[in-house]
Amino acid sequence: MSRIVLTEELEAEYGRLFADCTARPERDAEVDALADALLADRGRYHAVGARLGIPWFVTAVLHYADTGRDFEVHLHNGDPLTDRTQHLPDGRPPEGEPPFAWEDSAADALRLRHIDQWDDWSIAGVLFLLEARGGWSYRLHHPEVLSPYLWNYSTHYRQGKYIADDTWNETAVAQRCGAAVLLRRLAERGVIDFAGERPPRPLVRYDRGEPAPAVEALQRFLNTLPGIFVKVDGVAGPRTSEAFHKLCGRYLLGDPRDSEPPG
């Protein structure tokens, strides 16, 4: 679908960014309202996705990202449903007569973009598909700025955008909420599932080797609990595992003591 390939490194990047995705405080209420709106029209999105084997939430975020959730226009390009599209891609949908039902036009748009041929609905697969839709120019020419098509309204994006084809503005700011930010909010609510996710690897496991940021974060949290005092060194050794045991009733995964029968 693009000259960018979904490598293991890119999968890991998408996974990390999605895991760390936090809406900026001043945008939090707006993200909630947008998520509410997508859920209110879930039936319409599901009706389109069910025809094509596309998850409803992918159709939903594309609808918002490309047309601002306008059900009176073609998903192809925002032309009104009262006629076939007049701008590129013009003459769509090729079948039927206007005015077109939004669902019929949207299904045609998704087929035209070959999204019905995509089959990776994991987090990385969905974000790759969406970034391809938003365009690879950020990644290729301004890698210091994450695509606002995905990450606007989150702490991953502040400013910098293309204001026209091949015209970059360092201080311009995107206006619509990023598609990945909406997906993250829907995931936080427990209303969507990504297919094909690998079993999650523990962020922290018993390891007396190199320091790790996740271990340091766990140690800082453990130190906020009464009666627990752990050196914050990023090493998940015996003392950190013992403190974890006080909290959860078991040692860190990989600690030999975790398999010992109770005495």
CYANA upper distance limits for C-alpha pairs under 8 A (distance plus 0.5 A):
  1 MET  CA    132 ALA  CA      8.12
  2 SER  CA    132 ALA  CA      7.29
  4 ILE  CA    136 TRP  CA      8.44
  6 LEU  CA     10 LEU  CA      6.36
  6 LEU  CA     11 GLU  CA      7.03
  6 LEU  CA    125 GLY  CA      8.25
  6 LEU  CA    128 PHE  CA      7.50
  7 THR  CA     11 GLU  CA      6.66
  8 GLU  CA     12 ALA  CA      6.66
  9 GLU  CA     13 GLU  CA      6.75
 10 LEU  CA     14 TYR  CA      6.70
 10 LEU  CA    124 ALA  CA      8.32
 11 GLU  CA     15 GLY  CA      6.66
 11 GLU  CA    124 ALA  CA      5.66
 11 GLU  CA    125 GLY  CA      8.30
 12 ALA  CA     16 ARG  CA      6.62
 12 ALA  CA    124 ALA  CA      8.34
 13 GLU  CA     17 LEU  CA      6.60
 14 TYR  CA     18 PHE  CA      6.48
 14 TYR  CA    123 ILE  CA      7.87
 14 TYR  CA    124 ALA  CA      5.92
 14 TYR  CA    127 LEU  CA      7.42
 15 GLY  CA     19 ALA  CA      6.55
 15 GLY  CA    123 ILE  CA      7.34
 15 GLY  CA    124 ALA  CA      6.81
 16 ARG  CA     20 ASP  CA      6.65
 17 LEU  CA     21 CYS  CA      6.32
 17 LEU  CA    156 HIS  CA      8.36
 18 PHE  CA    123 ILE  CA      8.45
 18 PHE  CA    180 ALA  CA      7.83
 18 PHE  CA    184 ARG  CA      7.42
 21 CYS  CA    154 SER  CA      6.91
 21 CYS  CA    155 THR  CA      7.50
 21 CYS  CA    156 HIS  CA      7.51
 21 CYS  CA    181 VAL  CA      7.37
 21 CYS  CA    184 ARG  CA      7.59
 22 THR  CA    154 SER  CA      5.89
 22 THR  CA    155 THR  CA      6.46
 22 THR  CA    156 HIS  CA      8.46
 22 THR  CA    181 VAL  CA      8.15
 23 ALA  CA     27 ARG  CA      6.85
 23 ALA  CA     28 ASP  CA      6.08
 23 ALA  CA     31 VAL  CA      8.02
 23 ALA  CA    153 TYR  CA      6.21
 23 ALA  CA    154 SER  CA      4.63
 23 ALA  CA    155 THR  CA      6.76
 23 ALA  CA    181 VAL  CA      7.44
 24 ARG  CA     28 ASP  CA      6.59
 24 ARG  CA    153 TYR  CA      6.43
 24 ARG  CA    154 SER  CA      5.63
 24 ARG  CA    155 THR  CA      6.20
 27 ARG  CA     31 VAL  CA      6.74
 27 ARG  CA    153 TYR  CA      6.54
 28 ASP  CA     32 ASP  CA      6.86
 29 ALA  CA     33 ALA  CA      6.75
 30 GLU  CA     34 LEU  CA      6.68
 31 VAL  CA     35 ALA  CA      6.67
 31 VAL  CA    177 CYS  CA      7.80
 31 VAL  CA    181 VAL  CA      8.30
 31 VAL  CA    182 LEU  CA      7.19
 31 VAL  CA    185 ARG  CA      7.88
 32 ASP  CA     36 ASP  CA      6.69
 32 ASP  CA    185 ARG  CA      7.77
 33 ALA  CA     37 ALA  CA      6.77
 34 LEU  CA     38 LEU  CA      6.78
 34 LEU  CA    182 LEU  CA      8.03
 35 ALA  CA     39 LEU  CA      6.71
 35 ALA  CA    182 LEU  CA      6.89
 35 ALA  CA    185 ARG  CA      7.37
 35 ALA  CA    186 LEU  CA      6.95
 36 ASP  CA     40 ALA  CA      6.64
 37 ALA  CA     41 ASP  CA      7.08
 38 LEU  CA     42 ARG  CA      6.55
 38 LEU  CA     60 ALA  CA      6.76
 38 LEU  CA     61 VAL  CA      8.39
 41 ASP  CA     45 TYR  CA      7.08
 42 ARG  CA     46 HIS  CA      6.46
 42 ARG  CA     56 TRP  CA      7.40
 42 ARG  CA     57 PHE  CA      8.32
 42 ARG  CA     60 ALA  CA      8.09
 43 GLY  CA     47 ALA  CA      6.59
 44 ARG  CA     48 VAL  CA      7.09
 44 ARG  CA    103 GLU  CA      7.63
 45 TYR  CA     49 GLY  CA      6.65
 45 TYR  CA     56 TRP  CA      5.54
 45 TYR  CA     57 PHE  CA      7.74
 45 TYR  CA     59 THR  CA      6.42
 45 TYR  CA     60 ALA  CA      6.36
 45 TYR  CA    103 GLU  CA      8.45
 46 HIS  CA     50 ALA  CA      6.24
 46 HIS  CA     55 PRO  CA      7.69
 46 HIS  CA     56 TRP  CA      5.04
 46 HIS  CA     57 PHE  CA      8.49
 47 ALA  CA     51 ARG  CA      7.33
 47 ALA  CA     56 TRP  CA      8.44
 47 ALA  CA    103 GLU  CA      7.83
 48 VAL  CA     52 LEU  CA      7.54
 48 VAL  CA     56 TRP  CA      8.03
 48 VAL  CA     59 THR  CA      8.11
 48 VAL  CA    103 GLU  CA      6.24
 48 VAL  CA    104 ASP  CA      8.15
 48 VAL  CA    106 ALA  CA      7.55
 48 VAL  CA    107 ALA  CA      6.32
 49 GLY  CA     53 GLY  CA      6.19
 49 GLY  CA     54 ILE  CA      4.93
 49 GLY  CA     55 PRO  CA      6.16
 49 GLY  CA     56 TRP  CA      5.80
 49 GLY  CA     59 THR  CA      7.11
 49 GLY  CA    107 ALA  CA      8.23
 50 ALA  CA     54 ILE  CA      6.93
 50 ALA  CA     55 PRO  CA      7.99
 50 ALA  CA     56 TRP  CA      8.16
 51 ARG  CA    107 ALA  CA      8.16
 52 LEU  CA    107 ALA  CA      7.99
 52 LEU  CA    111 ARG  CA      8.45
 52 LEU  CA    116 ASP  CA      5.82
 53 GLY  CA    116 ASP  CA      6.97
 54 ILE  CA     58 VAL  CA      7.40
 54 ILE  CA     59 THR  CA      7.74
 54 ILE  CA    115 ILE  CA      8.19
 54 ILE  CA    116 ASP  CA      6.94
 55 PRO  CA     59 THR  CA      7.41
 55 PRO  CA    121 TRP  CA      8.30
 56 TRP  CA     60 ALA  CA      6.67
 57 PHE  CA     61 VAL  CA      6.65
 57 PHE  CA    183 LEU  CA      8.03
 57 PHE  CA    192 ILE  CA      7.84
 58 VAL  CA     62 LEU  CA      6.68
 58 VAL  CA    126 VAL  CA      8.03
 59 THR  CA     63 HIS  CA      6.56
 60 ALA  CA     64 TYR  CA      6.91
 61 VAL  CA     65 ALA  CA      6.42
 61 VAL  CA    179 ALA  CA      6.04
 61 VAL  CA    182 LEU  CA      7.59
 61 VAL  CA    183 LEU  CA      8.00
 62 LEU  CA     66 ASP  CA      6.36
 62 LEU  CA    130 LEU  CA      8.29
 62 LEU  CA    179 ALA  CA      7.81
 63 HIS  CA     67 THR  CA      6.25
 63 HIS  CA     68 GLY  CA      7.12
 63 HIS  CA     69 ARG  CA      5.83
 63 HIS  CA     70 ASP  CA      8.15
 63 HIS  CA     75 LEU  CA      7.10
 64 TYR  CA     68 GLY  CA      4.73
 64 TYR  CA     69 ARG  CA      4.87
 64 TYR  CA     70 ASP  CA      8.20
 64 TYR  CA    179 ALA  CA      8.48
 65 ALA  CA     69 ARG  CA      8.23
 65 ALA  CA    149 TYR  CA      7.65
 65 ALA  CA    176 ARG  CA      7.46
 65 ALA  CA    177 CYS  CA      8.05
 65 ALA  CA    178 GLY  CA      7.73
 65 ALA  CA    179 ALA  CA      6.90
 66 ASP  CA     75 LEU  CA      7.52
 66 ASP  CA     77 ASN  CA      8.22
 66 ASP  CA     78 GLY  CA      8.32
 67 THR  CA     73 VAL  CA      8.22
 67 THR  CA     75 LEU  CA      7.20
 67 THR  CA     77 ASN  CA      8.34
 67 THR  CA     78 GLY  CA      6.56
 68 GLY  CA    176 ARG  CA      8.35
 71 PHE  CA    102 TRP  CA      6.54
 72 GLU  CA     80 PRO  CA      6.58
 72 GLU  CA     81 LEU  CA      6.37
 72 GLU  CA    102 TRP  CA      7.45
 73 VAL  CA     78 GLY  CA      5.54
 73 VAL  CA     79 ASP  CA      5.81
 73 VAL  CA     80 PRO  CA      4.71
 73 VAL  CA     81 LEU  CA      5.44
 73 VAL  CA    102 TRP  CA      7.74
 74 HIS  CA     78 GLY  CA      5.50
 74 HIS  CA     79 ASP  CA      5.92
 74 HIS  CA     80 PRO  CA      6.55
 74 HIS  CA     81 LEU  CA      6.21
 74 HIS  CA     85 THR  CA      7.74
 74 HIS  CA    102 TRP  CA      7.37
 74 HIS  CA    105 SER  CA      6.53
 74 HIS  CA    106 ALA  CA      7.18
 74 HIS  CA    109 ALA  CA      8.44
 75 LEU  CA    105 SER  CA      7.41
 75 LEU  CA    106 ALA  CA      5.88
 75 LEU  CA    109 ALA  CA      6.62
 76 HIS  CA     85 THR  CA      8.37
 76 HIS  CA     89 PRO  CA      7.40
 76 HIS  CA     92 ARG  CA      8.48
 76 HIS  CA    105 SER  CA      8.44
 76 HIS  CA    106 ALA  CA      7.84
 76 HIS  CA    109 ALA  CA      5.62
 77 ASN  CA     85 THR  CA      8.09
 77 ASN  CA     87 HIS  CA      7.67
 77 ASN  CA     88 LEU  CA      7.64
 77 ASN  CA     89 PRO  CA      7.77
 79 ASP  CA     84 ARG  CA      8.49
 79 ASP  CA     85 THR  CA      6.14
 79 ASP  CA     86 GLN  CA      7.37
 79 ASP  CA     87 HIS  CA      7.83
 80 PRO  CA     84 ARG  CA      8.45
 80 PRO  CA     85 THR  CA      7.89
 81 LEU  CA     85 THR  CA      8.31
 81 LEU  CA     98 PRO  CA      7.41
 81 LEU  CA     99 PRO  CA      6.03
 81 LEU  CA    100 PHE  CA      5.85
 81 LEU  CA    101 ALA  CA      7.84
 81 LEU  CA    102 TRP  CA      7.68
 81 LEU  CA    105 SER  CA      8.46
 82 THR  CA     98 PRO  CA      5.98
 82 THR  CA     99 PRO  CA      4.68
 82 THR  CA    100 PHE  CA      7.01
 83 ASP  CA     98 PRO  CA      5.61
 83 ASP  CA     99 PRO  CA      6.36
 83 ASP  CA    100 PHE  CA      7.89
 84 ARG  CA     90 ASP  CA      7.75
 84 ARG  CA     91 GLY  CA      5.69
 84 ARG  CA     92 ARG  CA      5.68
 84 ARG  CA     93 PRO  CA      6.77
 84 ARG  CA     94 PRO  CA      8.33
 84 ARG  CA     98 PRO  CA      7.25
 85 THR  CA     89 PRO  CA      7.40
 85 THR  CA     90 ASP  CA      5.29
 85 THR  CA     91 GLY  CA      5.56
 85 THR  CA     92 ARG  CA      5.68
 85 THR  CA     93 PRO  CA      7.96
 86 GLN  CA     90 ASP  CA      5.38
 86 GLN  CA     91 GLY  CA      6.83
 92 ARG  CA    105 SER  CA      8.17
 92 ARG  CA    108 ASP  CA      8.17
 93 PRO  CA    105 SER  CA      6.58
 93 PRO  CA    108 ASP  CA      6.63
 93 PRO  CA    109 ALA  CA      8.37
 96 GLY  CA    100 PHE  CA      8.08
100 PHE  CA    104 ASP  CA      7.32
100 PHE  CA    105 SER  CA      7.00
101 ALA  CA    105 SER  CA      6.94
102 TRP  CA    106 ALA  CA      6.43
103 GLU  CA    107 ALA  CA      6.64
104 ASP  CA    108 ASP  CA      6.89
105 SER  CA    109 ALA  CA      6.77
106 ALA  CA    110 LEU  CA      6.73
107 ALA  CA    111 ARG  CA      6.73
108 ASP  CA    112 LEU  CA      6.57
109 ALA  CA    113 ARG  CA      6.82
110 LEU  CA    114 HIS  CA      6.76
110 LEU  CA    115 ILE  CA      5.91
110 LEU  CA    116 ASP  CA      6.97
111 ARG  CA    115 ILE  CA      6.48
111 ARG  CA    116 ASP  CA      6.10
111 ARG  CA    117 GLN  CA      8.47
114 HIS  CA    118 TRP  CA      7.58
120 ASP  CA    125 GLY  CA      5.43
120 ASP  CA    126 VAL  CA      7.38
120 ASP  CA    195 ALA  CA      8.08
120 ASP  CA    196 GLY  CA      7.93
121 TRP  CA    125 GLY  CA      5.88
121 TRP  CA    126 VAL  CA      5.90
121 TRP  CA    194 PHE  CA      6.36
121 TRP  CA    195 ALA  CA      5.69
121 TRP  CA    196 GLY  CA      7.28
122 SER  CA    126 VAL  CA      6.52
122 SER  CA    194 PHE  CA      5.42
122 SER  CA    195 ALA  CA      5.46
122 SER  CA    196 GLY  CA      5.80
122 SER  CA    197 GLU  CA      6.03
123 ILE  CA    127 LEU  CA      6.66
123 ILE  CA    194 PHE  CA      6.47
123 ILE  CA    195 ALA  CA      8.45
123 ILE  CA    197 GLU  CA      7.85
124 ALA  CA    128 PHE  CA      6.45
125 GLY  CA    129 LEU  CA      6.71
126 VAL  CA    130 LEU  CA      6.70
127 LEU  CA    131 GLU  CA      6.47
127 LEU  CA    150 LEU  CA      8.11
127 LEU  CA    180 ALA  CA      7.38
128 PHE  CA    132 ALA  CA      6.63
129 LEU  CA    133 ARG  CA      6.93
130 LEU  CA    134 GLY  CA      6.78
130 LEU  CA    149 TYR  CA      8.39
130 LEU  CA    150 LEU  CA      7.72
130 LEU  CA    179 ALA  CA      8.05
131 GLU  CA    135 GLY  CA      6.50
131 GLU  CA    136 TRP  CA      7.28
131 GLU  CA    147 SER  CA      7.72
131 GLU  CA    149 TYR  CA      7.47
131 GLU  CA    150 LEU  CA      7.12
132 ALA  CA    136 TRP  CA      6.59
134 GLY  CA    147 SER  CA      8.13
134 GLY  CA    149 TYR  CA      6.06
134 GLY  CA    150 LEU  CA      8.36
136 TRP  CA    140 LEU  CA      6.54
137 SER  CA    141 HIS  CA      6.00
137 SER  CA    142 HIS  CA      7.50
138 TYR  CA    142 HIS  CA      5.13
138 TYR  CA    143 PRO  CA      6.15
138 TYR  CA    145 VAL  CA      6.92
138 TYR  CA    146 LEU  CA      7.06
138 TYR  CA    147 SER  CA      6.30
139 ARG  CA    143 PRO  CA      5.02
139 ARG  CA    145 VAL  CA      8.19
139 ARG  CA    146 LEU  CA      7.58
139 ARG  CA    147 SER  CA      7.82
145 VAL  CA    157 TYR  CA      7.41
145 VAL  CA    159 GLN  CA      8.21
145 VAL  CA    160 GLY  CA      7.29
146 LEU  CA    150 LEU  CA      8.39
146 LEU  CA    151 TRP  CA      7.35
146 LEU  CA    156 HIS  CA      7.37
146 LEU  CA    157 TYR  CA      6.73
147 SER  CA    151 TRP  CA      6.65
147 SER  CA    152 ASN  CA      8.18
147 SER  CA    157 TYR  CA      8.22
148 PRO  CA    152 ASN  CA      4.92
148 PRO  CA    157 TYR  CA      6.97
148 PRO  CA    161 LYS  CA      8.13
148 PRO  CA    174 ALA  CA      6.85
148 PRO  CA    177 CYS  CA      8.43
148 PRO  CA    178 GLY  CA      6.29
149 TYR  CA    176 ARG  CA      8.40
149 TYR  CA    177 CYS  CA      8.11
149 TYR  CA    178 GLY  CA      5.39
149 TYR  CA    179 ALA  CA      6.68
150 LEU  CA    177 CYS  CA      8.43
150 LEU  CA    178 GLY  CA      4.68
150 LEU  CA    179 ALA  CA      5.19
150 LEU  CA    180 ALA  CA      5.20
150 LEU  CA    181 VAL  CA      7.24
151 TRP  CA    155 THR  CA      8.45
151 TRP  CA    156 HIS  CA      6.50
151 TRP  CA    157 TYR  CA      6.35
151 TRP  CA    177 CYS  CA      7.90
151 TRP  CA    178 GLY  CA      5.04
151 TRP  CA    179 ALA  CA      7.38
151 TRP  CA    180 ALA  CA      6.42
151 TRP  CA    181 VAL  CA      6.39
152 ASN  CA    156 HIS  CA      7.89
152 ASN  CA    157 TYR  CA      5.95
152 ASN  CA    158 ARG  CA      7.83
152 ASN  CA    174 ALA  CA      7.25
152 ASN  CA    175 GLN  CA      8.32
152 ASN  CA    176 ARG  CA      7.45
152 ASN  CA    177 CYS  CA      5.70
152 ASN  CA    178 GLY  CA      4.90
152 ASN  CA    181 VAL  CA      7.79
153 TYR  CA    157 TYR  CA      7.47
153 TYR  CA    158 ARG  CA      8.43
153 TYR  CA    176 ARG  CA      8.38
153 TYR  CA    177 CYS  CA      5.93
153 TYR  CA    178 GLY  CA      6.96
153 TYR  CA    181 VAL  CA      7.67
154 SER  CA    158 ARG  CA      8.47
154 SER  CA    178 GLY  CA      8.34
154 SER  CA    181 VAL  CA      7.10
158 ARG  CA    173 VAL  CA      7.59
159 GLN  CA    170 GLU  CA      7.43
159 GLN  CA    171 THR  CA      6.10
159 GLN  CA    172 ALA  CA      6.34
159 GLN  CA    173 VAL  CA      5.20
159 GLN  CA    174 ALA  CA      7.73
160 GLY  CA    168 TRP  CA      7.96
160 GLY  CA    169 ASN  CA      6.25
160 GLY  CA    170 GLU  CA      4.86
160 GLY  CA    171 THR  CA      5.57
160 GLY  CA    172 ALA  CA      5.61
160 GLY  CA    173 VAL  CA      6.34
160 GLY  CA    174 ALA  CA      8.33
161 LYS  CA    168 TRP  CA      6.42
161 LYS  CA    169 ASN  CA      6.12
161 LYS  CA    170 GLU  CA      7.14
161 LYS  CA    171 THR  CA      8.08
161 LYS  CA    172 ALA  CA      6.20
161 LYS  CA    173 VAL  CA      6.77
161 LYS  CA    174 ALA  CA      7.11
162 TYR  CA    166 ASP  CA      7.36
162 TYR  CA    167 THR  CA      5.98
162 TYR  CA    168 TRP  CA      4.96
162 TYR  CA    169 ASN  CA      6.56
162 TYR  CA    172 ALA  CA      8.49
163 ILE  CA    167 THR  CA      6.36
163 ILE  CA    168 TRP  CA      6.70
163 ILE  CA    169 ASN  CA      7.04
163 ILE  CA    172 ALA  CA      8.04
164 ALA  CA    168 TRP  CA      7.93
177 CYS  CA    181 VAL  CA      7.42
177 CYS  CA    182 LEU  CA      7.75
178 GLY  CA    182 LEU  CA      7.10
179 ALA  CA    183 LEU  CA      6.81
180 ALA  CA    184 ARG  CA      6.54
181 VAL  CA    185 ARG  CA      6.82
182 LEU  CA    186 LEU  CA      6.75
183 LEU  CA    187 ALA  CA      6.55
184 ARG  CA    188 GLU  CA      6.60
185 ARG  CA    189 ARG  CA      6.93
186 LEU  CA    190 GLY  CA      7.01
186 LEU  CA    191 VAL  CA      6.38
186 LEU  CA    192 ILE  CA      6.79
187 ALA  CA    191 VAL  CA      6.58
187 ALA  CA    192 ILE  CA      6.00
187 ALA  CA    193 ASP  CA      7.67
203 LEU  CA    214 ALA  CA      6.85
203 LEU  CA    215 VAL  CA      8.45
204 VAL  CA    214 ALA  CA      6.87
204 VAL  CA    215 VAL  CA      6.39
204 VAL  CA    236 ALA  CA      7.90
204 VAL  CA    252 LEU  CA      8.03
204 VAL  CA    253 LEU  CA      8.41
205 ARG  CA    236 ALA  CA      7.24
205 ARG  CA    252 LEU  CA      5.93
205 ARG  CA    253 LEU  CA      5.48
205 ARG  CA    254 GLY  CA      6.60
205 ARG  CA    255 ASP  CA      8.35
206 TYR  CA    236 ALA  CA      5.69
206 TYR  CA    237 GLY  CA      6.58
206 TYR  CA    238 PRO  CA      8.36
206 TYR  CA    241 SER  CA      7.43
206 TYR  CA    252 LEU  CA      5.89
206 TYR  CA    253 LEU  CA      6.31
206 TYR  CA    254 GLY  CA      5.51
206 TYR  CA    255 ASP  CA      5.79
207 ASP  CA    235 VAL  CA      7.28
207 ASP  CA    236 ALA  CA      5.69
207 ASP  CA    237 GLY  CA      6.43
207 ASP  CA    254 GLY  CA      8.08
208 ARG  CA    235 VAL  CA      6.32
208 ARG  CA    236 ALA  CA      6.36
208 ARG  CA    237 GLY  CA      5.44
209 GLY  CA    235 VAL  CA      7.18
210 GLU  CA    234 GLY  CA      8.29
210 GLU  CA    235 VAL  CA      7.01
211 PRO  CA    215 VAL  CA      7.82
211 PRO  CA    216 GLU  CA      8.21
211 PRO  CA    233 ASP  CA      7.13
211 PRO  CA    234 GLY  CA      4.74
211 PRO  CA    235 VAL  CA      5.18
211 PRO  CA    236 ALA  CA      8.29
212 ALA  CA    216 GLU  CA      6.93
212 ALA  CA    234 GLY  CA      5.48
212 ALA  CA    235 VAL  CA      7.08
213 PRO  CA    217 ALA  CA      6.73
213 PRO  CA    234 GLY  CA      6.63
214 ALA  CA    218 LEU  CA      6.77
214 ALA  CA    234 GLY  CA      7.90
215 VAL  CA    219 GLN  CA      6.64
215 VAL  CA    234 GLY  CA      5.30
215 VAL  CA    235 VAL  CA      6.81
215 VAL  CA    236 ALA  CA      6.59
216 GLU  CA    220 ARG  CA      6.74
216 GLU  CA    232 VAL  CA      6.26
216 GLU  CA    233 ASP  CA      6.66
216 GLU  CA    234 GLY  CA      4.57
216 GLU  CA    235 VAL  CA      7.80
217 ALA  CA    221 PHE  CA      6.83
217 ALA  CA    234 GLY  CA      8.31
218 LEU  CA    222 LEU  CA      6.62
219 GLN  CA    223 ASN  CA      6.74
219 GLN  CA    230 VAL  CA      6.79
219 GLN  CA    231 LYS  CA      7.73
219 GLN  CA    232 VAL  CA      6.10
219 GLN  CA    234 GLY  CA      7.90
219 GLN  CA    240 THR  CA      7.37
220 ARG  CA    224 THR  CA      7.37
220 ARG  CA    232 VAL  CA      6.95
221 PHE  CA    225 LEU  CA      7.82
222 LEU  CA    228 ILE  CA      6.93
222 LEU  CA    229 PHE  CA      8.00
222 LEU  CA    230 VAL  CA      7.74
222 LEU  CA    243 ALA  CA      7.46
222 LEU  CA    244 PHE  CA      7.94
223 ASN  CA    228 ILE  CA      6.08
223 ASN  CA    229 PHE  CA      5.91
223 ASN  CA    230 VAL  CA      6.68
224 THR  CA    228 ILE  CA      8.11
228 ILE  CA    243 ALA  CA      6.82
229 PHE  CA    243 ALA  CA      8.37
230 VAL  CA    239 ARG  CA      7.25
230 VAL  CA    240 THR  CA      6.81
230 VAL  CA    243 ALA  CA      7.87
235 VAL  CA    240 THR  CA      8.37
236 ALA  CA    240 THR  CA      6.08
236 ALA  CA    241 SER  CA      7.12
237 GLY  CA    241 SER  CA      6.67
238 PRO  CA    242 GLU  CA      6.54
238 PRO  CA    255 ASP  CA      8.30
239 ARG  CA    243 ALA  CA      6.73
240 THR  CA    244 PHE  CA      6.66
241 SER  CA    245 HIS  CA      6.66
241 SER  CA    251 TYR  CA      5.71
241 SER  CA    252 LEU  CA      5.74
241 SER  CA    255 ASP  CA      7.82
242 GLU  CA    246 LYS  CA      6.93
242 GLU  CA    251 TYR  CA      6.83
243 ALA  CA    247 LEU  CA      7.04
244 PHE  CA    248 CYS  CA      6.54
244 PHE  CA    249 GLY  CA      8.06
244 PHE  CA    250 ARG  CA      7.54
244 PHE  CA    251 TYR  CA      6.57
244 PHE  CA    252 LEU  CA      7.22
245 HIS  CA    249 GLY  CA      5.11
245 HIS  CA    250 ARG  CA      4.96
245 HIS  CA    251 TYR  CA      5.26
245 HIS  CA    252 LEU  CA      7.94
246 LYS  CA    250 ARG  CA      8.14
250 ARG  CA    258 ASP  CA      6.79
251 TYR  CA    255 ASP  CA      6.71
251 TYR  CA    257 ARG  CA      7.39
251 TYR  CA    258 ASP  CA      5.65
252 LEU  CA    258 ASP  CA      7.63
253 LEU  CA    258 ASP  CA      7.59
254 GLY  CA    258 ASP  CA      7.77
255 ASP  CA    259 SER  CA      8.48
256 PRO  CA    260 GLU  CA      7.79
